[in-house]
Amino acid sequence: MIDRVLNLTKQLVSIPSISPMDLGCQKIISKRLISLGFSIECMDFHDTYNIWAYRGKGVTLAFSGHTDVVPIGNDKKWKFSPFVPTIHKGFLYGRGVSDMKGALAAMIVAVETFVKKYPNHSGRIAFLITSDEESKATYGTKKIVENLIFKKEKIDYCLIGEPSSVRYLGDIIKNGRRGSLSACLYIHGVQGHIAYPELADNPIHNVLQFLLNLLSVSWDNGNKYFPPTGFQIYEIHSSSNSDNMIPDTLLVKFNFRFGNSISIDLIKNKVEKLLNNSNVKYNIQWKLFGKPFVTKPGVLTDVVKNVIHKKCGIIPKLSTTGGTSDGRFIRKISPQILELGLINKTIHQSNENVKISDLKLLSVIYEEIIKTLLL
């Protein structure tokens, strides 16, 4: 099995499918699935390639993943060419090897092994694959799910191959994700000469107390599924382009990562109340990237935890930390979603790599989960 997983991973990693490009990855995957008797539906939108594949009928276990990768960054920091998969000291190096072409390969090989052993299995195995996860996520999984809802499809269990593990393969399972809400706040003042502040109105000075107040807010205490709401300012930019000019506008961008202990409206209302109390002239634009979702302990969590304990000898922890994922879209058609993948230590970094033995082990874990749920 390890050679099959390794070879497929190398084949996929060698394709420079920087998001939202696919460049043939899904053709490779489709060909292998068709040989197993899968039906393939291509759901392409604009520059995004998507696949919905399925085999069998009944209770549905879907695997979800993406063939796109992030850019390589500074190529001089790579030990090996990022799109020439290279084995070094028991690790495979290459862009996308852990996020998430290695997991995709492990899924495919797990299903191949299972179907060859049990060609008349009960239930349905499905794949939901996109090339638009690492960029705007506009025409990828979101669109697939919209189509599946229109067709009245249902997914009982979904495994997403995002790199969830931290120190050891399987030590962390993502059973949900926090919501993400961003704001672009424009503070308005009066432009003027920096030596004559009495003739101007500095928006930077005016907003400082508001920002301090915002930083001091305790939004919630979290709960057993989610940590407390997090707040981060990630950009401050003024309209001034001169050393001796007070700007007339200041742009402040910030983001909230929140669970289900607080509502989106409550966050917005608190921020705008602080703004109004600060007597600043402003306008604010909000953008919701995703709502929080969680899979509570049940059949899927029990099965996955038991399989990991059996195959890895560890008891995994459930977590909802990290960024958003395509699970925020899939939650509309699947009540039980978990993210289980490779170690995330080097994702989006130079010299992204994965332990070769983990590729085989992940495929074994996936196969055992299939057997437990569908046999």
N, C-alpha and C positions, 0 to 999 in steps of 0.2 A: 504493500500500500504506500509506503513512504516514497518509493520512486514515482508512483503515479501522481501523488500530491505534489511532490517536489517539481516534477517535470511540467505539470500544468501551471503551477505557480510561476515558474521561470518563463513559460510561454506567454503568460498574461503580463508579467512584469516587463518583458522585453518590448511591449507595445506602449509608446509614450502617450497614453490617453489622458492628457491633462484636461481637467474639467472645463467644459461639458463634453469633450470628445470621447468617443469610444474606440474608433479606429480598428474595429474588427474583433474586439474582445468578446462581444456578445455573439458573434458568428461562431466562434470557437465553442462557446458554452452551448449554444443552440444545437450545434451539430452533435455534441455528445449527448444532450438530453433527447434529441430526436431518435438517436440510436437505441434509447431505452424505452421508447414508446410514449414520450411526452408530446403533448400538443403545445405548439408555440404560437403565441399571439404577439406580434410586434406592435407596440403602441408608441410610435415616434412622433414627437412634437418639436417643430422648429429644428434646432441643432442638437436635440437630445434624443438618444436612443433608449428604448425601454423594452423589456420582455416580461410577459406574463406566461409562464409555462406550468403545465399541470399533468398529472398522471393518476388515474384511479378516480374513485367516487367516494363520497361520504365525508367523515370527519377529516378536516384539512389541516395539515401541518405545512406551513409556508416558510421558506427560507428567503430572507431579504438581504440584498447587498448592492454594491455599486462598483462599476468598472472604471470610473473616473478617479483621478488622483490629483493632488495639489502640485503646483510647480516645484521645480527642484531647488530653487533658491540659488545660492552662490555655488556654482559648479566646482570652484576651486577647493571647497571644503569637503568634497566627496572623495573617499579613498578609491572608489571604483566608479566607473561610469554608471549613472543612476538607472539607465535603461538597458544595461547589460548585466543581468542577474549574475551575481558572483558569489561563490561559496568560499568562505574563509573561516577557518577554525570552528567549524560546526554551525556557522550562521550563514544565512542567505541574505545578501545585501541587494537593495534596489528600491526605487521609488514605488510605493504602493504595496510592498511585500507584506506589511502588517496592517495597512489601512487601504483597502482590505482584500487585496487579490489573493493573499494566502488563505484567508478564511473562505473566499469563494471557491478556491480549488479544493479545500477540505470538504466543503459542502457537496460539490459535484462528485468527488470520489466517494464520499460516504453514501450518497444516493446510488451511485453505480454499484457499489458493493452490496448494498441492501437489496436493490431490485434484482440483481443476479441471484442472490440467495433466496429471495421471496418474490418471484415474479407475479404471484397472485395475491399480493398483500391486500389487506383491507384498508379502507380510508384513502385519502388523496394526498399526494405530495405535490407541492407547488413551489415555484420560484418567482420572485418579484425583484427584478434587477433593473437598475437605472444607470445612466451616465451623468446624472446631474445632482449629485449629493454634495460634492465639495464646493460648488459655486452657488448659484442663486436658488437651487432647489425649486424652480418654478415649473419646469416642464418634465420633471421626473416622477418620483414616487407619488407626489401630489396628484398628478394627472392620471397615473395608473389607478390609484384608489378611486378617483372620481369615475373612471370608466367601470371599475368593478362594482361600485355602488349602483351605477345605472343598470348594470347587468344583474343586480341583486345577488352578487357573490358574497360569500361569507368565509372568513378564515377563523378557524377555532383556536389554533396556536401559531405563533409566529416567532421565529428565531432570526435575529438580525446579527450579522457577523462583524459588527463593529468591535475594534480592539478594546475589550472591557477589562482584560486582566492587567494587574499592576506588577506584582513581583513574581508570581508563578501562574502558569496557565490554569485558568479556572478559579483563581482566588476571589475574583469579583464578578458578580453578575449584575448587569444593569436591569432593574425591574421597573424603570421609569426614567423620566427626565424632567428637569425643572422647566418652567416657562421662561421665555426671553422677551423682554419689553425694552425698547430703546426710545430715547427722546433726543430731538434736536431743539435746543433752547436758544432763541435769539434774544439777546438783551440790547436794547436800543438806548443810545445816548445822543450827545451832540459833539460833532467833530470840532477840534480846535488846536491851536498851537500849544505844545506841551509846557511852554513857559508862562502861559496865561490860562491856567486851569479854571479861573473864575468865569471865563468866557465860554467854557465848554462844559460837557456833562459826561464824565468818564464811565462807560458801562462796565469796565473791569472793576473799578472800585465799588460800583453800586451792587455788583452781584456777589461780592466776597462773603458778606454775612449770610446771604441766602445759601451759598454752597456749604458754609460751615454748619448751618442749621440742618441742611440736608444730610450731611455726613454724620450728624449726631442722632439721626432718627433710628429707633429700633422698630423695624417694620413688623416683625412677628418672631415667635420663638421656635418656628418649625414644628414638626411632629414626628411620629415614628417612621414616616416615609420620606420626609423631606427635611433638609437642614433649614435654618433661618434664611430669610430672603437676603440675597447679596446685592450690593450696590457698588458700581464702579464708574468713575468719570474716565473716559478714554480719549477725549480730545477737547482742547480749548484753543480757540483761534480768533484773533481780532481782525478787523478790516484795515488796520493801519499798515501802511507799507513804508513808513518813514520813521526815523529815530526821533523826530521832533513833532510828532502828530498824535494827538489823542484820538482814538478811533470812535466812530459813531455806532459801531455794531460789534458785539461779541457773540461768538457761537460756542456753546458748550454742549458736548455730546455725552450722554451717560446711559447706562444699561442696568436693568434689574434682572436677576435670576431668582425666580420665585416658585414656591410650591403651592399646595392647595389650602394653605392656612390664610391666604390673603387673596382678595379679588383684584383684577386688573383695574376696575373702577376705583377701588380704594387707594391703590398706588397713585393713580392719576390725580385723584382728589386731594390727597395729602400734599403732593408736589405743588399743585396749583394753589392750594391754600397758603403754603409757605411763600410762594411767589407773590401772591396778593398782599400778604402781610409785610413783604419786604419793600413794597412801594417801588418796584422796578417796572420799567416799560418793557414788555416782552411779548413774544408769541412763541408757541411751542408746537412741535409736530411729533406725534407718537407713531411708532411702528411696532406691531406685534409680530414676532418671528415664530412663536409657538406657545401653545398653552401647556401647562404641566399635565403629565399623565403618569399613572402608576398601575402596575399589575400586582394586586395583593396576593399573599400566599394562597396557593391553590394547586391544581393538578400540574400545571407546567412548571411552576417553581419547585414543587416537590420532586418531580421527575428529574429536572436538570440538576438540582442539588444532589440527589441520590446518585446519579450517573457520574458526576464529577468526584464525589466521594469514593465511588467504586473504582474509577479509572485513574484518579490522581492522588487519592489518599488524603485529600484535604476537604474541609467543610467551607464552601464558598459563602461570602457575605453578599447580601443584597444592597445595592446602592443606586441612588438617583442623581449623583453628582455629575459634573462634566457639562459639556455643551449640549446643544439640541441635536436630535438625530431624526431620521426619517420615520422613526416610531411615532412621531407626533401626527403624521398623516395616516399611518396604518391603524392607529388606535380607533379610527372611525369604522373599521370593518373587522377588527379583531379584539376580543376582550382580554386576551392573554398574550403579552409581548415581552420577550426577554432579549437582551443583547449579550451575546457570548462570543468572544473572539480572542485573538492573540494578545500578547503583552504590548501595552501602548507606550512604552518608554521612549521609543524613537520615532513615533508617528509625526509627520509634517517636518521632521528634522533632516539635516544632511546625514548621510550614512544610515538611513532607515534600514533596519534589519530584523530578522526573526530567527530564533533557534530552529534548526531544521527538524529536530525531534519533536518540537511542538506542533509542526504542521501535521505530522502523522497522528499525534495524540489528539489534536483537535478533530481530525476526521473520524477517529475512533469514537470520540465522545458524541459527535453528531450522529453517527450510525446507531449508537446505543440508544440515543434519545428517540430516533425514528422507530426502532424496534419496540421500545417501551410504550410509545404512544399509539402505534398502528398495528401491532400484532396481538 
